Amino acid sequence: MINIIQDNNDKYNYESYHLKNKIKISFEVFPPKDFASEQQLFNSIKLLNQCHPNFYSVTNSIYSKNRDATFFIVEKIRYLTHKTVFAHFTTIGYDESDIKTIATNYWKNGIKHILALRGDLPVRYTKKIIYASNLIKLLKSINNFKILVAAYPELHPESSNLQEDLNNLKHKIDLGAEKAVTQFFFSVDKFLKFRDNCADMGLSVSLIPGILPIVNINQLKKFSDMTNVYIPQWIFDEFYKCEDNFDKCTALSVNIAVNLILSLYKEGIKNFHLYTLNQSYLSLKICNQLGLF
């Protein structure tokens, strides 16, 4: 359990660490829904860039009306930061011709880094399903994209067992994916067991832990129900104790994320991916506590 340090002025303190040049951080954002949110995101990106991120990633939508948003946000972040930006590429709603057209356009515009995903299946989906492995083949047939894929330390919701997940990951790596970003998790032991299982089957892949700062505990519960992610009961207990105290909830969220990163760093992990949910204040506090500014 994480202890929050409180002084007499009801302020919450954070123990500082010095991991600059020892670890690499990256950030995931999503395309905003309106102009005001867009400007807020770009202001946040400028602040996050002070943490010297290794790369950014930008999610995309399975809905056709939002498909161009990823391209625009990727281009804007590249312009603002001069950093590598991975465009999430989900196949749901596309056929092979669509994918080749989009991939060709990405490459021509200098977007050469892709996070290859199938995406969540809508209810009563009738089109042919193009899986992430198929997407990797299509991308590589266009040009030599640098490809990230997803990994699931605690079992993909549609998988029957962990071996199936491992086999799928191995297939994606064999096809040309270079690294894997994991689903978020809160159990260091489960991640390390997954890493060991990868090693045991000869799967040489760099696993980048996905770290989710807790913005809202009820939202987290919904995420957990959808993803099979284990959340220790003490996390719920601690957040419910301080749910009316924004400062204490913030401190708790930051310390949970920092503790995860420190524990994994001690196990030899050097790269971490923060799911920002477009809420930069938590990511900035986490990076500040880690000494990354």
N, C-alpha and C positions, 0 to 999 in steps of 0.2 A: 504494500500500500504506500502511496505517496503522502508525505507529510508537508503541509503548507506552513511556511514560516510567517508569522504575523507579528508586527511590532505594536507598540502602544497607540499608534496613530491610525490603526485599522488599515494599514497599507500591507501589501503582500510582496514579500521579497523572493528573489530567485537566486539560487547559487549559480555562479558563473563558471564556465568551462572555457578551455582554450583549444578548440578543434579546427581553427582556421588552418588551411593547408594540410589537414589530417583527414578530413572527410569532404565529400562533395555532396551538394544539395541540389535538388531540382524541384520545380513547381508545376502542378497541374492547375489550369484555369479552364473556364468554359465560356463560350460566347455569350455576352450579356443580351438581355431581352429588349433594352431600350437605350436611347442616347445617353441619358444620365448615368445609367449603370455602366455603359461603355466608357465614359469619361472617368468614372470612378475606378474601373479596372485598369485603364492605362496609367492613371496616377499611382495605383498600387504596384503596377509592374515597375515603374521607375524606382519605387522604394525597395521592392524585393530585389532589384538588380544590385543594390548595395551589398547584398549577401553573397555576391559572386557566384550565382547558380551555374551549374554545369550545363543545364538546358531547361527549357520550358516544354510543356506539352499542352495542346489545346484540344478539348473534346469536340465531338460533333454529334449531330442529331440524326435520328433515323427518319425524321420528317422532312419531306422534300422542300418545304418552304424555308427551312433553316440551313440547307446544305451548304450554301455559299458563305455562311457566317464563319465557319472554321478557317477557310482560305483567307478571308479578310483579316481575322484576328491574328493568324499566324504571320501574315505579311506585316501587320502593324507592330507586333512584338519584335520581329526581326529588325525592323527599321529602328525601333526605340532602343533596343538593347545590343544589337549586333551579336546576339547569342544564337546557338543552335535551338531550333524550335521543331518539335515533333508534332505533326498533324495526326490526330486520331483519325483512323479510316475504318468505319464500320460498313459492312457489306449489306446489311438489311435494307431492302428497298431497291437495290441495284441489281442489274444483270452484268454479265462479263463485259459487254460492250461499254456500259456506263463506267465501269471501274477502269477500263483501259483509257477512256477519254479523260476522266478526272486525273488519273495517274500521270498521263502524258502532259496535261496542263500543269500539274504540280511541278514536274521535273523541268519543264520549260521556264517556269517562273522561279527556279532555284530552290524549291521546297523538296529536299532530297531525303528527309527524315520522316518516317512513318511509324506510328504505333498501330499495328495491324490487329483488328478485332472483328469478330462476327457481329457483335451487338446483341442487345436483348430482343428476343423474339416477341413481336406483338401478338395479341390474341387473334386466332384464326388467320395466321399468316399463310398465304397460298403460293407465293413465289418460290422458286428453287432456292434452297439455302446454300449460300456460299460461305464456307467456314474460313476461319483465319488462315488455315494452311493453304486453302485454295487462293486466298487473297495474296499470300506471300508469293506463290507461283506466278500469279498475274503481274504483281509488281516487278518481280525480277525479270519477267519477259519484256517489260517496258524499258527498264534500266536498272542500274545497280543501287537501288535505294538502300539506305541504312535503316534497318527494321528492328523495332522493339515489339515484344509481344507481352501478353498478360500471363501471370502464373497465380496459382491458387493454393496457398499453404494449407487451407482448411477445407478443400473440396469444392469444386465448382458446383453450383446448385443443381445442374443437370447431369452431373457425373454419378455413376453408380458406385465408384470407389476411387481411392487415391491413386491406385496404379493406372487407372484410365487417364487421370489428369496428367500423371508423369509421362505416359506414352504420348499423349497429345502434345505436351510441351517438347518432348524429344523430337517429335516429328517436325514441329515448327522450327526448332533450332537446326535440324538437319537440312531444312529447306532454305536456310539462309538468314534466319533471324539471329541477331547478335547478342541481345540481352533480354531479360524479362523483368518487368515491373510487377510486383505482387499486389494482390488484393490487400486492402488494409487489414490489420490484425492487432490484437492487444496481448497476445501470448508469445513471449520470446521463445519459449520451449517449442511451441508448435512450428514456428518459423525455422528454428534450428533443426528440428526433426525433418522438415521438408527439405532443407538443404542437404542433410545427410542422405535422405532417400535419393535425391538427384545424384549425389556422388556415388552411391552404391550401385546405381544402374549405369554408371559411366557417362552421365550427362554433364558435360562441362559447359556450364552456363553461368554468367554473372547475374545473380539475383539482386535486384534493387528493391529493398523493402518499401512498400507503400505505407506512409504514415498519415493517419487521418486525425488532425486536431479536432477535438470535440467542440462544435459550435453550439449544439443543442442536444441535450441528452435524449429527448423524445424522438428527435430526428434520427439519432444514432440507433435507437431501438428499432426503428423502421428499416434502416439500412441493414442491421444485423439479421432481422427476420427474412430479408430478401436474399441474403448472401451466405447464410450459415456461419457467419463469423461469431466466434465465442467472445463474450464480453464478461469479465469477472463481475460478480455481484457487487463487490465493494465499490466499483466505479459508479454504478447506479446509486448505491447508498450515499456516497460522498456528494454526488451532484444534487441528489434530492435534498440533502441537508442544507445546501447553500443555494438552492435554485432562485432565491430572491436577492442574492448578493452577486452582482455582476463581476466585481473585482475578484471575489474568491473563486467563482466558477472559471474565470479566465486563468487565474493562477493554477487551478487544478488541471485544466486542460493542457496548459503549457508544460507543467511538470510531468504529466503522464507521457506526453510526446517526447520530451527530453529524456526521460528515464528509459523509454524504449530505445531511442537512438544510442544512448550511452551503453546500454546493456548489449546491443548488437555490435557497437564499435569494439567493445572488449572481446567479442567473438570473431573479430577480423573483418567486419562489414565496414566498407568505406564510402558507399554511395546510398543516398536516401532520397525518396521522392515524396514530397508533401502534397497531399490533396487539399488545396487551399479553400475549395468551395467559394472562390472569389472573395474570401474574407481574409485580407492580408494581415490584419492586426495580430492574429494568433501566430501566423508564420513568422512575422517579424520578431515577435517576442521570443519564439523558439530559437530562431537564428541568433538573436542577440544573446540569449543565455548560453548558446553553444560557442559564442565568440567568433561568429562568422562574418561580422561586419568589418 
